[in-house]
Amino acid sequence: MPPYDIAVLTTGDELLSGEISDSNTKTIAGILSTYGYRLRCSLSVPDQEKEIVAALQYLIGHVQFIIVTGGLGPTGDDRTARAAARTLGQPLVINEEALKMVHQWFTSRNRRMEASNEKQALLPQWAQPLPNQNGTAPGFRLWHNGCELFFLPGVPSEMQAMFKRSVLPVLQQKIPEAYPLQQRTFKLFGLSEPKVDRMVPYQQLPKDVEVAFSLEYPLVLVKLKASGEDAEFRLDQAEALLLKELGDHLMARDGETPEGNVGKLLVDAGLTLSLAESCTGGLLTTMLTSQPGASAFLERAAVTYADTAKADWLKVPTLLLRQYGAVSENCARAMASGLRHTTGTDLSLAITGIAGPDGGTEEKPVGTVFLSLASATGVHVKRYTFLGDRNRIQRMSATMALEWLRRFALQQLENRP
C-alpha cells in the first residue's frame, strides 16, 4: 500500500463561498508529510447530503483511507453522519457510547446540554465513535469495501487533536514503511521566483531531493525535500549547493523570520537603532518588536505621518518640505539624519513614500518609496518604485528596510578584527 493512498473530504457551504479558507486540509497534509505520508487528493463539498454522498462514493473507489471533516454539529445543516449512513447502506441509530461522550462533555464542564446535542450521537449503525476532548461532537470510524473512513469535526482545534490521537496511529500501523519527509525551507528576498528557479543547481543536486517553491510575499520560499534513511545527508549536500548560488539573498530559514534574524544580527554587531516611519505606519517597528528582546537594539521608533510630525520630531526643515515634498530624497535624508542627531543611536532608518491608492503623480507614482539609513559613515538614500496594492507596497517597503539593516549588520560583523 503506497503512503499516499489517502484523501481528505471537507464539508461546508462557507468553504465554497469564500467566507473561510480550508485550513483543515492544510493541517492534515502538513502532519502527514512529517510522518512520510502525502495526500492523493482532496475535495470540498457543500453541506448537501447528495453532494457528500457523491464525494464519498467517488473516494471509496480510489483510495484506502478517507478523512472527512465538518458537518457533525447539532444544527440542521450538519448532514455528514446521515450522508455516511446513506453511502454505506446503514441505518442511523443513537450510538450509546457516543451519547455518553456527549453527556460527559457537558457534565465535566458543569454546562446544560440542549436536546439538539443528542443528534451528535446519531451515527451509522456500525460506526465506531472517536472521542473528542475539545468539543461536543464525537467523531466516528467506518469500514467499507477495504476502505477506512474517519469522520472528524470541522472546528480546526478539535479536528487536529482528534486526527493526531485517533487517525495518525492507525495510518502508522497500516502503512509502517513510510519514511518521514524531511524538509528545509529557505526564505529569499530580492529575486523573482523565475530567477530563483534559474539559479537552482538542479543538475548537481543529490538524487531524490525534491525542490518546491512558494511565495510569502515579498519572500520567495525554496523548499528542499527528501525521505529515506540517508535523507539528512542528501539534504546537507543540497543545501550547500543551493546556498552557494543563493545564500546572499537568504533572510531566514525554516521557522525563522527575517525580522527575528535582523534583530539578532543587530545585537551581535552591537548596533542600536531608531526608526522614523511614514508610509509604512509603524509596520517595520511592529515586525521588529514582535520578536522578544527587541529592547536590546531598538531605542525608539516614531510614526511621523504628517509633515508637522516630520518637522517637530525629526527637525526636517519646513522650507525643505515645501520645496521638495515629504516624499523625496531630501526629506528621507533629513528624517534619518535628524533622528540620529536626536537619539544618538548607531543607526537611524527612515521610510517615506506613497502607498496609495491615491496621492500619486506622474513624477511620483503610487509605490514611490524612499529609504534612508544614517550611520557614523554618512547617510545613504535610495528611491524605489514598488508595485501592488497598499498592503503590498507597505510590506515590501518594510522588508526592504530589514534587508538594509541585515546587510549593514553583516558588514559590521565581517569587518571586525
C-alpha positions in Angstrom: 0.0 0.0 0.0 1.6 3.3 -1.0 1.9 6.1 1.6 -0.2 8.4 -0.5 -3.4 6.4 -0.7 -5.2 8.9 1.5 -7.8 11.5 0.7 -9.4 14.4 2.6 -13.0 15.5 2.2 -14.0 18.8 3.8 -17.7 19.8 4.0 -19.2 23.2 4.5 -21.0 25.9 2.4 -18.7 28.5 3.8 -15.7 26.8 2.3 -17.1 27.2 -1.2 -18.5 30.7 -0.7 -15.2 32.2 0.3 -16.3 33.0 3.8 -13.5 31.0 5.3 -10.5 29.1 3.9 -10.0 25.3 4.2 -7.3 25.2 6.9 -8.1 21.6 7.8 -6.8 20.1 4.6 -3.6 22.2 5.0 -3.2 21.0 8.7 -3.8 17.3 7.8 -1.4 17.4 4.8 1.3 19.1 6.9 1.0 16.5 9.7 1.0 13.6 7.2 4.1 14.9 5.4 6.2 15.0 8.6 5.4 11.3 9.0 6.2 10.3 5.5 2.7 10.3 4.0 1.0 12.5 1.5 -2.5 13.1 0.2 -3.5 11.6 -3.1 -6.3 14.2 -3.4 -8.7 16.4 -1.5 -12.2 17.5 -2.1 -14.6 20.2 -0.7 -18.3 19.9 -1.0 -21.3 22.0 0.4 -23.5 20.9 3.3 -25.8 18.9 1.0 -26.4 15.3 1.6 -26.4 14.3 -2.0 -23.0 16.1 -2.6 -21.4 14.4 0.4 -22.7 11.0 -0.7 -21.4 11.5 -4.3 -17.9 12.6 -3.0 -17.8 9.6 -0.6 -18.7 7.1 -3.3 -16.0 8.5 -5.6 -13.3 8.5 -3.0 -14.1 5.0 -1.7 -13.4 3.7 -5.2 -10.0 5.4 -5.4 -8.2 5.4 -2.0 -7.7 3.3 1.1 -8.2 6.0 3.7 -10.7 8.9 3.7 -10.6 11.7 6.3 -13.8 13.7 6.4 -14.1 16.9 8.4 -17.2 19.0 9.1 -20.9 18.5 9.5 -21.0 16.7 12.8 -22.7 19.5 14.8 -26.2 19.7 16.3 -27.8 22.0 13.8 -29.9 21.3 10.7 -27.1 21.9 8.2 -24.9 19.2 9.8 -25.6 16.3 7.5 -22.4 14.3 7.3 -23.4 11.4 9.5 -26.6 11.0 7.6 -24.7 11.1 4.3 -22.3 8.5 5.5 -25.1 6.1 6.5 -26.7 6.6 3.2 -23.5 5.9 1.3 -22.7 2.7 3.2 -26.4 1.5 3.3 -26.6 1.6 7.1 -29.4 2.9 9.2 -28.8 5.9 11.6 -29.1 4.9 15.2 -28.3 6.5 18.5 -24.9 5.2 19.4 -24.9 4.7 23.2 -21.1 5.1 23.5 -21.2 8.4 21.5 -24.2 9.7 23.6 -22.2 9.0 26.7 -19.3 11.0 25.3 -21.6 14.0 24.6 -23.2 13.9 28.1 -19.8 13.6 29.8 -18.5 16.7 27.9 -21.3 18.9 29.3 -21.2 17.3 32.8 -17.4 17.8 33.2 -17.9 21.5 32.4 -21.0 21.9 34.5 -23.0 23.1 31.5 -26.5 22.4 30.5 -26.9 20.1 27.5 -29.5 21.0 24.8 -31.8 18.3 23.4 -30.4 19.1 19.9 -26.9 17.9 21.1 -28.2 14.3 21.2 -28.2 14.5 17.4 -24.4 14.3 17.6 -24.7 10.7 18.8 -26.9 9.7 15.8 -24.4 7.7 13.8 -24.4 4.9 11.1 -25.2 1.6 12.8 -21.7 0.1 12.6 -19.7 3.3 13.3 -17.0 3.2 16.0 -17.2 6.5 18.0 -14.0 8.6 18.3 -13.6 10.7 21.5 -13.5 14.5 21.2 -11.9 16.1 24.2 -12.2 19.6 22.9 -15.8 19.7 21.7 -19.3 18.2 21.9 -19.2 16.2 18.6 -17.8 12.7 18.7 -16.0 11.6 15.6 -16.5 8.1 14.2 -14.8 5.5 12.1 -16.3 3.2 9.4 -15.1 0.5 7.0 -16.4 -0.2 3.5 -15.1 -2.4 0.7 -11.5 -2.3 2.1 -11.6 1.5 2.6 -11.4 3.1 6.1 -13.2 6.3 6.7 -12.6 8.7 9.6 -15.2 11.4 10.3 -13.9 14.4 12.4 -15.5 17.8 13.4 -14.8 20.8 11.2 -13.6 23.0 14.1 -9.8 23.2 13.4 -8.6 22.8 17.1 -10.9 19.8 17.6 -10.1 18.2 14.3 -6.3 18.5 14.7 -6.3 16.9 18.2 -8.6 14.1 17.1 -6.5 13.5 14.0 -3.3 13.1 15.9 -4.9 10.9 18.6 -7.3 8.7 16.6 -6.3 8.7 12.9 -2.5 9.1 12.7 -1.8 6.0 14.9 -4.0 3.9 12.6 -2.1 5.1 9.5 1.3 4.3 11.1 0.1 0.8 11.9 -1.4 0.1 8.5 1.5 1.8 6.5 4.6 1.3 8.7 7.0 1.5 5.8 6.5 5.3 5.2 9.7 7.3 5.8 9.2 10.7 7.5 9.6 13.5 5.0 12.4 15.9 5.9 12.2 19.4 4.6 14.4 22.6 4.7 12.9 25.9 3.8 14.9 28.9 2.6 13.3 32.4 2.6 14.9 34.6 -0.1 14.5 38.3 -0.8 15.4 40.4 -3.7 14.9 37.9 -6.5 11.8 36.9 -8.5 10.6 33.3 -8.4 11.6 32.6 -12.1 15.1 34.0 -11.4 15.5 31.9 -8.3 14.4 28.8 -10.3 17.0 29.5 -12.9 19.7 29.8 -10.2 18.9 26.5 -8.5 21.6 23.9 -9.5 19.2 21.1 -10.3 21.7 19.0 -12.2 24.1 18.9 -9.2 21.5 18.1 -6.6 21.6 14.6 -5.0 19.2 12.0 -6.3 15.7 12.1 -5.0 15.9 15.6 -3.4 12.8 17.5 -4.5 12.7 21.3 -4.9 9.5 23.1 -4.4 8.6 26.8 -4.4 6.0 29.0 -2.6 5.6 32.7 -2.0 5.3 34.5 1.3 5.2 38.0 -0.1 7.7 39.5 -0.7 9.8 36.4 0.1 10.4 33.5 -2.3 10.4 30.2 -0.4 12.6 27.4 -1.7 11.9 24.0 -0.1 14.3 21.0 -0.3 12.5 17.7 0.5 13.9 14.2 0.9 12.9 11.0 2.7 14.7 7.7 3.4 17.5 6.6 5.6 20.1 9.0 4.2 17.7 12.0 3.8 19.7 14.1 6.2 22.9 13.6 4.3 21.4 14.3 0.9 19.8 17.5 2.3 23.1 18.7 3.7 24.6 18.3 0.2 21.7 20.0 -1.5 21.7 22.9 1.0 25.4 23.6 0.4 24.8 23.7 -3.3 21.8 25.9 -3.0 23.3 28.4 -0.7 26.4 28.7 -2.9 24.2 30.2 -5.5 21.5 31.9 -3.5 23.0 32.4 0.0 23.4 36.2 -0.5 19.7 36.6 -0.6 18.8 34.3 2.4 16.9 36.3 5.0 15.6 33.3 7.1 15.2 29.6 7.0 12.7 27.1 8.4 10.9 28.6 11.4 13.0 31.7 11.5 11.7 35.2 10.4 13.6 37.9 8.7 12.8 40.4 11.5 14.0 37.9 14.1 17.3 37.3 12.3 17.8 41.0 11.7 17.3 41.7 15.4 19.9 39.0 16.3 22.4 40.5 13.9 22.0 44.0 15.3 22.6 42.7 18.8 25.6 40.6 17.7 27.0 43.7 15.9 26.4 45.8 19.0 24.3 48.3 17.0 21.5 50.4 18.3 18.6 51.6 16.1 15.9 54.3 15.9 13.2 54.4 13.3 11.1 57.0 11.6 8.2 55.6 9.5 5.7 57.5 7.3 4.0 55.4 4.6 4.5 52.1 6.5 2.7 53.5 9.5 4.8 51.5 12.1 4.8 48.2 10.2 8.6 47.9 10.4 8.5 48.7 14.1 5.8 46.1 14.6 7.8 43.4 12.8 10.9 44.1 14.8 9.2 44.3 18.2 7.2 41.1 17.5 10.4 39.3 18.5 11.4 39.0 22.1 14.5 41.0 23.1 14.0 43.9 20.7 14.8 46.4 23.5 18.5 45.2 23.2 18.8 47.2 19.9 15.7 49.3 19.3 16.0 52.6 21.1 12.8 54.3 19.8 10.5 54.5 16.8 8.2 57.2 15.5 5.3 57.2 13.0 5.9 60.7 11.5 3.0 60.6 9.1 2.2 64.3 8.7 4.6 67.0 7.6 4.2 68.6 11.0 5.5 65.5 12.7 8.5 65.3 10.5 9.3 69.0 11.3 8.6 68.8 15.0 10.0 65.4 15.9 12.7 64.9 13.2 13.7 68.5 12.7 13.1 68.3 9.0 13.2 72.0 7.8 9.8 73.3 6.8 11.4 75.0 3.7 12.7 71.6 2.6 9.3 70.1 2.9 7.7 72.9 0.9 10.4 72.8 -1.8 10.8 69.0 -2.3 7.8 67.4 -0.6 7.6 64.7 2.1 8.2 62.0 -0.5 11.7 63.0 -1.7 15.3 62.1 -1.4 15.9 65.3 0.5 13.2 64.6 3.1 14.2 61.0 3.6 17.8 62.1 4.2 16.7 64.8 6.6 14.4 62.4 8.5 17.2 59.9 9.1 19.9 62.4 9.9 17.6 64.4 12.2 16.5 61.3 14.1 20.1 60.1 14.6 21.2 63.5 15.8 18.4 63.5 18.4 18.8 59.9 19.5 22.5 59.3 19.2 21.8 55.7 18.0 24.3 53.9 15.8 21.7 53.6 13.1 18.6 55.7 12.2 16.4 54.4 9.4 13.6 56.5 7.7 10.9 55.5 5.3 8.7 57.9 3.4 6.6 57.2 0.3 3.2 56.9 -1.4 1.4 53.6 -0.5 -1.8 54.6 -2.4 -4.3 54.0 -3.7 -4.3 57.8 -4.0 -1.7 60.5 -3.9 0.5 59.5 -6.8 1.6 61.9 -9.6 3.3 61.4 -12.9 6.6 62.3 -11.3 6.0 60.3 -8.2 3.5 57.5 -8.9 1.9 55.3 -6.3 4.6 52.9 -5.0 7.3 55.6 -4.9 9.3 55.0 -1.7 12.5 56.5 -0.3 14.6 54.7 2.3 17.4 56.4 4.2 19.9 55.0 6.6 22.1 57.3 8.8 25.2 55.9 10.4 28.7 57.1 11.5 29.8 56.7 7.9 27.1 59.0 6.5 23.6 59.0 5.2 22.5 56.6 2.4 19.3 57.2 0.5 17.6 55.3 -2.3 14.4 55.6 -4.3 12.2 52.6 -5.1 9.1 52.1 -7.2 7.2 49.2 -5.7 4.2 47.6 -7.4 1.0 46.3 -5.9 -1.8 47.5 -3.6 -1.3 49.5 -0.4 -0.6 46.4 1.7 2.0 45.1 -0.7 3.8 48.4 -1.0 3.9 48.8 2.7 5.1 45.2 3.3 7.7 45.5 0.5 9.0 48.8 2.0 9.3 47.3 5.5 11.1 44.2 4.2 13.5 46.2 2.1 14.3 48.2 5.2 15.0 44.9 7.0 17.3 44.0 4.2 19.2 47.2 4.5 19.7 46.6 8.2 20.7 42.9 7.6 23.4 43.8 5.1 24.7 46.7 7.3 25.0 44.4 10.3 26.6 41.6 8.4 29.2 44.1 7.0 30.0 45.3 10.5 30.4 41.8 11.7 32.7 40.9 8.8 34.9 43.9 9.4 35.5 43.1 13.0 39.2 42.4 13.8 
